[in-house]
């Protein structure tokens, strides 16, 4: 990837090369959303923790590896976002910053549309990758974590229990979310987009008997902070080593 050479050049010639910009396009996980809390009677809000988001962790790691290279991060993750919306705001929220690398990550919210929503999801990713390719921008697609596989005993409020039942039954345990990422990999192959494939890691953890629902900060779909650090490491590997 071009990002490797850009980092090397910036590290060796700080004044002669422009700062490196990495942009992130995605949903609440990208934004840095973690626990959720109830707002009576029937609403909820999420805890936003930008410093723990994987985009921030990536910058921290790159600052260790390339201490003299200035790396700017544009976090354009939005809670509740889906791939078609990401395509619509690509110009404003990503291309306007002239990034050197874009990490795209969608699927969790898109899968709420069920199997019937896969074509719209694929078309949106197609549009995103086509535009980034036209601009000559390095791109990585990050597959995401599981939704909850069961209702966590830590959930008490009826609203969250209802959401947990819906997520596990309609997105995770019936194979819908898996099908979305399978389709995403097909679109990535079409454009030669690198995939940082996180979802199979969750599959392997589940097979090992790990309670993957407890690795979700909100027990629904937001991974815990430690997982964000792991995501950052895997993305660094994809950028620099693959």
N, C-alpha and C positions, 0 to 999 in steps of 0.2 A: 504494500500500500504506500501511496505517496507520503502519508503522514510520517513514516519512518525517516525518510530523507529530510523532510521539513524539520523534524525535531533535531536531527543531527546537525543540520545547517544552522539552526537557530542557537543551538548549544555552543557551536564553535564560532559563530559570528553574530553576536547579539545586536549590534548596531546595523549590520548590513542586511538583515532579514526581518520581515514583518512578524508581529506576534502570530501565533498559531491559534486558530479558532475551531473549537469542536462544538457542534450543536446537537441537541437531543430533542427529538420529536416523538411525543407519546402521550400517555394517559397519566393517571394518578400515581402509578408506581414510578414513572419517570419524574414526575413533579416532586416527589418526596413525601407521599402521604403514608401515614402509619395507622395508629389507633383511631377508632371512631367513637364518638360519644353522642348520647341521646339529647335531642332538643325537644322537650315535650310540646305537644302531645305525640306527634307522628313524624318527626324529622330528625336528622342527625347531621353532625359535622365531623370532619376528620382533623387529626393532628398533622400539621404541616411542619416538617423538619428538614429544611433544605440542606443543612450541613451534613445530614446523614444520607442524603440521596446518592445513588451510585455515580451520578455525573460529578458531584463534588469530590467523591472519593477518587475518581479517575484523575482529576486535576491534582489532588494531593500526591497520588502515586507518581504521576508524571513529573511533578516538582522534585520528587526524590530521585528519580532516574535521570532527569535532565534539569539540574538545579538552576542553570543559567538561561533556560528557554522559557520565555513568557508564553503561557497557555491560557487562553480565554475560553470560558465555558458559557454557552447559551443554553439554558434549560427552558425548553418550550413544551414541557409536559403540562397537561391540563387535566385535572380531575374530571372523570366522566367522559373524556374525549374518545372518539372512534376514528378509524382510518379515513373515512370520507371527509370528516372535518379536518383532519390533518392535511389532506390534499388541498382543501379549500384555503387553509391558512399558511400553506407552505411558503408562498412568496413573502408574506408579511413577517412571519415568525422565524423563518429559517434563512431563505435566500437573501433577505435584506442585510444580513450580517456577513455575507460572503464567507461562509465557513469552508475550512479545508477538509473537514470530515463531518458527516452527519450519521448519527445513530438513530435508527427508527425502531419503535417498539409498540406494536398494537396487537390486540387479540382478546384481552380479558373482557373489555366492554363490548367489543364487536360480537363476541360469541353469545351475548344475550339475545341476539336475533335468531339463534338456532341455526340448524343446517341450511335453512333457506337464505340466510344472510351471507353465506360464504361468497357467492358471486360478487356482491357489492363490495365486500371486504377485499377480494382479490383485485377488482377493478381499481379500487382506491390505491392499493399498494402499487399496482402497475403504473398508475399516474404519478405517484410520488417518485418511484425509482426511475421512470422515464425522464422526468424533469431533472432530477439530480444527475443522471447520466449525461443529459444534454449540456449541463453546466460543467461537466468534468469534475464533479465532486465525489471523493471517496465516500462509500456508503457501507454501513454495517446494519444488518437487521438482527435485533435481539428478540429471540423467543422468550416467553415469560414463564412465570411460576404457575403452579396449580392454584385453582380456587379451592375452597375447603371441600374435603371429601365427606365430612360428617358435621353434625352440629356440636361445636365445642361445649363442654360443660361450663366453660367460663362465661358463656353468653347467658344473660338473664332476661334482658328486655325482649318483649314479644316481637318488636320490629326486627331486631337483629336475628332472632331465632327464625323468623319467617324468611329473611333474606338468606340465611345460611341454608335452610331447606331448599330454597329455590336455586341457589348457586350450585349446590351439590347435585341436585336432581336434574337440573336443566342445562348445565354447562360442563361440569367436571365429570361426574360418574357415568354419563351417557356418551362420552366420547366427543362431544361438540367442540370443546376447547382444543383437544388434540387435532381434530379435523381442520380447524382454522390454521394451526401452525403447519400442518402438512401442506395446506394450500399456499401458505406464505413461502415455504421453502421452494415450491414450484415456481412462484413468481420471482423469487430471488435468483434461481438458476437461469431464468430467462434473461436477466440483466447482468448476470455475473456478480451479484451482490453477495458479499461475505455474510455468513450466518454465524452469530454467536449463540449456540443452541443450548439455552438454559433448561427448556422444558424436559428433555430426556434425563437430566440430573434429578429432577423431582420424581420422574417415573422410577428411576433406580432407587431413590431413597424410600419410596413407598414399598417397593418390592423387598427391601431390607427390613421392613417392619417399622420404619420410622413414622411417627405420628406427624405427617406433613402439615396437618391443619394447625398444629401448635407452632409451626414456623411462620405463621401469618400473624402480623401484629394486631389486626382487627378480627382475626379468626374467620375472615371472609376471602380476601384477595390481595391484601397488602403484605408483602414479605417483611420480616423483622429486619432491624438495622444491620445485623451481622450478615444477613443474606445480601444486602446491598453492597457490602464490602466485597463479598465473594463475586458478585456480578461485576463489580469494577475490575477485579483481578482478571476475570475471564475476558472482559472486553479489552483490557490491556494486552493480554495474550493474543487476542485476535488482531489487534492493531499492529503489534510488533513482532510476533513470533510465527503466526500462521503463514 
